[in-house]
Amino acid sequence: MRGAGPPGKVSAVMPAAALLLTALLSSHLIAFAAPVEVLRLREEGAEIVQVTTSLLRYQFSTAGGTLRRAFVYFASYGSTTLETVPGWGAEAKPSLLLGVSLPFEVWLGEETADGRLYGAATEAPAPEAAQVLLSHSGPGLQVTKVFGIRWDSLYTADVEVRVVAPGRIRLVLGHRPAGRDAPSLVFLYDGQTHAAPLAPGGYRQFQGLGLVASDRVYFLRLDEGDVVPFLGVNGAGHPVFGLEATGELSLRGVLYTGRNRYVLLDKAGIAAVSPVGLFSQFLVWVMTFFEWLYRLTGNYGWAIILFTLVTRLLTHPLMRNQYRSMAKMQRLAPKLKKLQEKYKDDRQTLQQQMMELYRQEKVNPLGGCLPLLLQFPILILLWQAIMHSAELIHVSPPFLWLRDLSQPDPYYILVVLATGAQLLQQWLTQRRMPEPPTGGAQMLGWVFPVVMAVLFLSFPAGLWLYWLLSTLLQMGQQFLFDLEMAREPKAADEPSSR
């Protein structure tokens, strides 16, 4: 580093630094929360209770006391909105299939439909929470359904159901889609998943059931309740799945209606329904570390900064070898040029002499490749960690001007800064070379950062923050390595630097 500047410059910098520190501290201390929005609508002769959270929009209908929709409107980079309640079509404007049975219909005896009209009530235990109560009372029948919904990063709702009636009681959990791309119906027993119900006595605890697809999960985790699963067909011929009991059906659990994200499924206690492979397990470790950094700092912006510092420290020895190899190759450039001129008509001898020169000088011509290639897996892992933690980032405190680091930078400030840093790095790199590249090689170094900025303009802001910091740290490391190499004695026959 150079010496300190004049006092006037220092005094001018101090307010800016204080302002930046204040902004960073504010982004750490401000917690982002918003009230759950509850609306009451009318549709097709029934009342609809609509509850909007940070990620999705529930709709409960008084016709049958059902969950009509669980629409995921939050879409991170590379994803789209989702209808998670089974029975909705997959077209651009999805609609309910004709005659489909909706979740939490109650069937009694031989019934295969629920045409009862339920009463609806809502409560707000806290600004960031809401409860929807659906109830029906008739001769020999008492039904109560309570749904607890929170403003958080999980696609979950607490569910309590109690039905008292004579004979068999069936609680439909949803329509069972068919076809090649249909989600799998999964049953959870004793922490293990099964594709079909187990016979009584073949398990200790039945823990839930639901539908699992590559992009979404609809699953009811059972915490309490003496119930067993059933598979049936409704009056319109649609297959359904659900739970049944005799005389009284009572249960308590958690309903997950959202994206297939391992970190969120794990927090919901149903990670077993979507097991991960070897690479995904490694990604889970990265996401766990990433979340630990968030808990440590209280902000995902700071978590990305620490993540960048940690990865740079871990790769420092490899980066050091890379720069040393590059510097030694630059010092050998005059000798290599002499060999090329001497053996320009004998390529085999030229290769042998070059390898002998590398051996004598203890230089590995490929020594700089591995660290360069290592940066891309780290970048991909962070990208995947941000993608799979998008919901957690979405409801976390903002960072500077960035409300959501899982979304693109709305002003492209980070894109411009990161691209500028890469161009500056390219300029510094070419200045230190004894013979800077010319022609296509030189143009590629200048064009590549600009092309990358255009191609990845809409990438998450968190990824651009990492790339900016990584580039700046790389330039700092290069400066330190240059000082280190300058202290080393040069070969006697090597021309002195000008």
TAZICOR-V696926 format. One record per residue. N is the residue number from 1. RES is the residue in one letter. SS is DSSP state (alpha for helix, beta for strand, coil for the rest). PSI is psi as a letter, one per 20 degrees, with the letter a starting at -180 (* if undefined). OMEGA is omega in degrees with one decimal (none if undefined). Layout:
n = [N	N]
res = [RES	RES]
ss = [SS	SS]
psi = [PSI	PSI]
omega = [OMEGA	OMEGA]
This chain:
n = [1	2	3	4	5	6	7	8	9	10	11	12	13	14	15	16	17	18	19	20	21	22	23	24	25	26	27	28	29	30	31	32	33	34	35	36	37	38	39	40	41	42	43	44	45	46	47	48	49	50	51	52	53	54	55	56	57	58	59	60	61	62	63	64	65	66	67	68	69	70	71	72	73	74	75	76	77	78	79	80	81	82	83	84	85	86	87	88	89	90	91	92	93	94	95	96	97	98	99	100	101	102	103	104	105	106	107	108	109	110	111	112	113	114	115	116	117	118	119	120	121	122	123	124	125	126	127	128	129	130	131	132	133	134	135	136	137	138	139	140	141	142	143	144	145	146	147	148	149	150	151	152	153	154	155	156	157	158	159	160	161	162	163	164	165	166	167	168	169	170	171	172	173	174	175	176	177	178	179	180	181	182	183	184	185	186	187	188	189	190	191	192	193	194	195	196	197	198	199	200	201	202	203	204	205	206	207	208	209	210	211	212	213	214	215	216	217	218	219	220	221	222	223	224	225	226	227	228	229	230	231	232	233	234	235	236	237	238	239	240	241	242	243	244	245	246	247	248	249	250	251	252	253	254	255	256	257	258	259	260	261	262	263	264	265	266	267	268	269	270	271	272	273	274	275	276	277	278	279	280	281	282	283	284	285	286	287	288	289	290	291	292	293	294	295	296	297	298	299	300	301	302	303	304	305	306	307	308	309	310	311	312	313	314	315	316	317	318	319	320	321	322	323	324	325	326	327	328	329	330	331	332	333	334	335	336	337	338	339	340	341	342	343	344	345	346	347	348	349	350	351	352	353	354	355	356	357	358	359	360	361	362	363	364	365	366	367	368	369	370	371	372	373	374	375	376	377	378	379	380	381	382	383	384	385	386	387	388	389	390	391	392	393	394	395	396	397	398	399	400	401	402	403	404	405	406	407	408	409	410	411	412	413	414	415	416	417	418	419	420	421	422	423	424	425	426	427	428	429	430	431	432	433	434	435	436	437	438	439	440	441	442	443	444	445	446	447	448	449	450	451	452	453	454	455	456	457	458	459	460	461	462	463	464	465	466	467	468	469	470	471	472	473	474	475	476	477	478	479	480	481	482	483	484	485	486	487	488	489	490	491	492	493	494	495	496	497	498]
res = [M	R	G	A	G	P	P	G	K	V	S	A	V	M	P	A	A	A	L	L	L	T	A	L	L	S	S	H	L	I	A	F	A	A	P	V	E	V	L	R	L	R	E	E	G	A	E	I	V	Q	V	T	T	S	L	L	R	Y	Q	F	S	T	A	G	G	T	L	R	R	A	F	V	Y	F	A	S	Y	G	S	T	T	L	E	T	V	P	G	W	G	A	E	A	K	P	S	L	L	L	G	V	S	L	P	F	E	V	W	L	G	E	E	T	A	D	G	R	L	Y	G	A	A	T	E	A	P	A	P	E	A	A	Q	V	L	L	S	H	S	G	P	G	L	Q	V	T	K	V	F	G	I	R	W	D	S	L	Y	T	A	D	V	E	V	R	V	V	A	P	G	R	I	R	L	V	L	G	H	R	P	A	G	R	D	A	P	S	L	V	F	L	Y	D	G	Q	T	H	A	A	P	L	A	P	G	G	Y	R	Q	F	Q	G	L	G	L	V	A	S	D	R	V	Y	F	L	R	L	D	E	G	D	V	V	P	F	L	G	V	N	G	A	G	H	P	V	F	G	L	E	A	T	G	E	L	S	L	R	G	V	L	Y	T	G	R	N	R	Y	V	L	L	D	K	A	G	I	A	A	V	S	P	V	G	L	F	S	Q	F	L	V	W	V	M	T	F	F	E	W	L	Y	R	L	T	G	N	Y	G	W	A	I	I	L	F	T	L	V	T	R	L	L	T	H	P	L	M	R	N	Q	Y	R	S	M	A	K	M	Q	R	L	A	P	K	L	K	K	L	Q	E	K	Y	K	D	D	R	Q	T	L	Q	Q	Q	M	M	E	L	Y	R	Q	E	K	V	N	P	L	G	G	C	L	P	L	L	L	Q	F	P	I	L	I	L	L	W	Q	A	I	M	H	S	A	E	L	I	H	V	S	P	P	F	L	W	L	R	D	L	S	Q	P	D	P	Y	Y	I	L	V	V	L	A	T	G	A	Q	L	L	Q	Q	W	L	T	Q	R	R	M	P	E	P	P	T	G	G	A	Q	M	L	G	W	V	F	P	V	V	M	A	V	L	F	L	S	F	P	A	G	L	W	L	Y	W	L	L	S	T	L	L	Q	M	G	Q	Q	F	L	F	D	L	E	M	A	R	E	P	K	A	A	D	E	P	S	S	R]
ss = [coil	coil	coil	coil	coil	coil	alpha	alpha	alpha	alpha	alpha	alpha	alpha	alpha	alpha	alpha	alpha	alpha	alpha	alpha	alpha	alpha	alpha	alpha	alpha	alpha	alpha	alpha	alpha	coil	coil	coil	coil	coil	coil	coil	beta	beta	beta	beta	beta	beta	beta	coil	coil	beta	beta	beta	beta	beta	beta	beta	coil	coil	coil	beta	beta	beta	beta	beta	beta	coil	beta	coil	coil	beta	beta	beta	beta	beta	beta	beta	coil	coil	coil	coil	coil	coil	coil	coil	coil	beta	beta	coil	coil	coil	coil	beta	coil	coil	coil	coil	coil	coil	coil	beta	coil	coil	coil	coil	coil	coil	beta	coil	coil	beta	beta	beta	coil	coil	coil	coil	coil	coil	coil	coil	beta	coil	beta	beta	beta	beta	beta	coil	coil	coil	coil	coil	beta	beta	beta	beta	beta	beta	beta	beta	beta	beta	coil	coil	beta	beta	beta	beta	beta	beta	beta	beta	beta	beta	coil	coil	coil	coil	coil	beta	beta	beta	beta	beta	beta	beta	beta	beta	beta	beta	beta	beta	beta	beta	beta	beta	beta	beta	beta	coil	coil	coil	coil	coil	coil	coil	coil	beta	beta	beta	beta	beta	beta	coil	coil	beta	beta	beta	coil	coil	coil	coil	coil	coil	coil	coil	coil	coil	coil	beta	beta	beta	beta	beta	beta	beta	coil	coil	coil	beta	beta	beta	beta	beta	beta	beta	beta	beta	coil	coil	coil	beta	beta	beta	beta	beta	beta	coil	coil	coil	coil	coil	beta	beta	beta	beta	beta	beta	beta	beta	beta	beta	beta	beta	beta	beta	beta	beta	beta	beta	beta	beta	beta	coil	coil	alpha	alpha	alpha	alpha	alpha	alpha	coil	coil	coil	alpha	alpha	alpha	alpha	coil	coil	coil	alpha	alpha	alpha	alpha	alpha	alpha	alpha	alpha	alpha	alpha	alpha	alpha	alpha	alpha	alpha	alpha	alpha	alpha	alpha	alpha	coil	coil	alpha	alpha	alpha	alpha	alpha	alpha	alpha	alpha	alpha	alpha	alpha	alpha	alpha	alpha	alpha	coil	alpha	alpha	alpha	alpha	alpha	alpha	alpha	alpha	alpha	alpha	alpha	alpha	alpha	alpha	alpha	alpha	coil	alpha	alpha	alpha	alpha	alpha	alpha	alpha	alpha	alpha	alpha	coil	coil	coil	coil	alpha	alpha	alpha	alpha	alpha	alpha	alpha	alpha	alpha	alpha	alpha	alpha	alpha	alpha	alpha	coil	coil	coil	coil	coil	coil	coil	alpha	alpha	alpha	alpha	alpha	alpha	alpha	alpha	alpha	alpha	alpha	alpha	alpha	alpha	alpha	alpha	alpha	alpha	alpha	alpha	coil	alpha	alpha	alpha	alpha	alpha	coil	coil	coil	coil	beta	coil	coil	beta	coil	coil	coil	coil	coil	coil	coil	coil	coil	coil	alpha	alpha	alpha	alpha	alpha	alpha	alpha	alpha	alpha	alpha	alpha	alpha	alpha	alpha	alpha	alpha	alpha	alpha	alpha	alpha	coil	coil	coil	coil	coil	coil	coil	alpha	alpha	alpha	alpha	alpha	alpha	alpha	alpha	alpha	alpha	alpha	alpha	alpha	alpha	alpha	alpha	coil	coil	coil	coil	coil	alpha	alpha	alpha	alpha	alpha	alpha	alpha	alpha	alpha	alpha	alpha	alpha	alpha	alpha	alpha	alpha	alpha	alpha	alpha	alpha	alpha	alpha	alpha	alpha	alpha	alpha	alpha	coil	coil	coil	coil	coil	coil	coil	coil	coil	coil	coil]
psi = [q	r	r	q	a	q	h	g	h	g	h	h	h	g	h	g	g	h	g	g	g	g	g	g	h	g	h	h	h	o	p	p	q	q	q	p	p	p	q	p	r	p	p	l	j	q	p	p	o	p	p	p	a	h	h	r	o	q	p	p	p	i	o	i	l	r	o	h	q	n	o	o	i	p	o	r	p	j	r	r	q	q	o	i	p	p	i	p	r	j	r	g	n	q	r	p	q	p	j	q	p	q	p	j	q	p	p	p	d	j	q	k	r	n	j	q	p	q	q	p	q	q	q	n	h	r	h	j	q	q	p	p	p	p	q	p	p	a	o	j	p	p	p	p	p	p	o	p	p	q	n	a	j	q	l	q	p	p	p	p	p	p	p	o	q	q	b	p	p	p	o	p	i	r	q	n	q	r	r	g	j	q	q	p	p	p	p	o	p	k	j	q	q	q	i	q	q	q	q	p	i	j	r	g	p	p	j	r	r	a	p	p	r	h	i	q	p	o	p	o	p	p	h	q	p	m	r	q	q	q	p	a	p	a	h	j	j	p	q	r	q	b	q	q	r	p	g	p	o	p	q	p	a	p	p	p	n	a	q	n	p	g	h	h	h	g	h	i	k	k	h	h	i	m	q	q	a	g	g	h	g	h	h	g	g	g	h	g	g	g	h	g	h	g	h	h	h	j	p	h	g	h	g	h	g	h	g	g	g	g	h	h	g	h	j	g	g	g	h	g	h	g	h	g	g	g	g	h	h	h	h	i	g	g	g	h	h	g	g	h	h	h	k	h	j	n	h	g	h	g	g	g	h	g	h	h	g	h	g	h	i	l	p	o	i	j	h	i	g	g	h	g	h	h	h	g	h	g	g	g	g	g	g	h	g	g	g	i	j	g	h	g	h	h	j	r	q	r	o	c	i	o	h	o	i	i	r	q	o	h	i	k	g	h	g	g	g	g	g	g	h	g	h	g	g	g	g	h	g	h	h	i	p	h	n	q	q	r	c	h	g	g	h	g	h	h	h	g	h	g	g	h	h	g	h	k	h	j	q	q	h	h	h	h	g	g	h	g	g	g	g	g	h	h	h	g	g	g	g	h	h	g	g	g	h	h	i	q	q	q	q	h	j	p	q	q	q	*]
omega = [178.0	178.4	-179.0	-178.7	178.7	-179.2	-179.9	-179.6	179.5	-179.7	179.3	-178.3	-174.5	178.1	179.2	178.8	178.5	178.9	179.1	179.6	178.3	179.4	-179.6	178.7	178.9	179.8	178.3	-171.0	-176.3	176.5	-178.3	176.5	179.8	179.9	173.0	-177.1	-179.8	177.0	176.4	-174.9	174.5	179.3	176.3	175.9	179.3	176.0	179.5	174.3	-177.2	-179.3	-178.9	179.2	-178.0	-173.3	-172.7	-177.5	177.0	169.8	177.0	-177.4	175.5	174.9	-177.6	179.4	-170.3	167.9	-173.7	-178.8	167.0	-170.0	178.2	-178.3	177.7	-179.2	176.7	-178.1	177.3	-179.9	179.1	176.3	-175.6	164.7	-173.4	177.0	-178.9	-179.8	177.0	177.9	-174.7	-178.9	-175.2	174.9	-172.8	176.8	-179.8	174.4	-178.6	176.1	-177.5	175.8	-177.8	-179.5	174.4	164.5	177.7	175.3	178.5	178.0	-178.9	178.5	174.1	177.2	178.8	-179.0	-177.2	175.6	-175.8	170.3	-178.2	176.2	179.6	176.4	177.6	-179.9	177.9	-179.3	-177.8	-179.9	177.9	175.5	175.6	-179.4	175.8	-175.4	176.8	178.7	179.1	179.1	178.0	-177.6	174.1	-179.0	175.3	177.0	-178.3	179.6	178.0	-172.9	-177.6	172.1	179.9	-175.4	-177.4	177.4	-172.9	173.3	175.1	-175.0	171.4	-179.8	174.3	179.0	177.2	-179.6	178.6	175.4	-175.2	178.1	177.0	176.8	-179.5	176.0	176.4	174.1	-179.5	-177.6	177.7	178.7	-174.2	-176.7	-178.4	176.2	-179.2	173.4	-172.2	175.8	-177.0	177.5	174.0	177.6	-179.9	-179.9	179.3	-178.7	-179.5	178.5	176.1	179.0	176.8	-177.8	-179.5	-178.8	177.1	-175.5	172.2	-169.2	175.4	179.1	178.6	-176.4	-178.8	175.0	-177.9	-175.8	-176.0	178.1	173.2	-170.2	174.4	174.2	-178.7	174.8	177.7	175.4	178.0	-176.8	176.2	179.7	173.5	173.2	-176.9	179.7	180.0	-175.2	179.1	178.6	178.7	176.1	-179.8	172.7	-178.5	-175.8	178.6	177.1	-179.4	176.5	178.9	175.2	-177.9	-179.9	174.0	-179.0	-178.1	178.3	177.7	-179.7	-176.3	-175.7	178.4	178.0	-175.0	-176.3	178.7	176.2	178.9	178.3	178.4	177.5	-178.9	-179.6	-177.4	-176.2	179.8	-177.7	-176.2	177.1	-175.3	-180.0	-179.9	177.7	176.4	177.6	177.5	177.6	178.7	179.9	177.4	177.3	178.8	179.8	177.0	176.7	177.6	178.9	179.5	-174.3	-177.6	-178.4	-178.4	174.3	176.7	177.9	178.4	177.5	178.4	178.0	179.4	179.5	-178.5	-179.6	177.9	177.2	-179.0	-178.3	-177.5	179.2	178.8	178.3	177.4	177.8	179.5	-177.0	178.1	179.0	179.5	-179.6	179.5	177.3	177.4	178.6	-179.8	-175.7	178.8	179.7	179.2	179.9	177.8	179.1	179.9	177.6	-177.7	-174.6	-176.8	179.7	-178.1	-174.5	-179.2	177.9	178.1	179.1	179.5	-179.2	178.6	178.3	177.2	176.5	177.4	-178.8	-178.6	-178.5	179.8	-179.7	174.4	-177.1	178.6	-174.8	-178.6	-174.7	-174.3	178.6	178.7	179.6	-178.0	-178.5	-176.4	174.0	178.1	178.9	-180.0	179.5	178.8	177.9	179.4	178.1	178.0	-179.8	-176.7	176.4	-173.7	-179.3	178.6	179.4	-175.5	-177.1	179.2	178.6	179.1	177.8	-175.4	-178.9	-173.6	178.5	-174.3	-178.2	176.6	179.4	177.9	173.7	-175.2	-178.8	178.5	-179.9	-179.8	178.6	-179.7	-179.0	-179.2	178.3	177.0	178.6	178.1	178.3	176.2	177.9	178.0	178.9	179.4	-179.7	-179.6	179.4	-177.1	178.6	177.0	177.5	-178.1	179.4	179.0	174.6	-174.9	-179.4	179.2	-179.8	-179.7	179.5	-180.0	-175.2	-174.2	179.5	-178.9	178.4	179.5	179.1	-179.6	-177.0	-173.8	-177.7	-175.8	176.5	-180.0	-179.9	179.1	178.9	177.2	175.3	177.4	-176.3	177.0	-178.8	-179.6	178.8	179.4	178.6	178.5	176.4	176.6	177.0	179.5	178.9	179.8	179.7	176.9	177.2	179.8	-179.1	-180.0	179.6	-178.0	179.0	179.1	178.4	-174.8	-177.8	-179.4	-179.8	-179.7	179.2	-177.8	none]
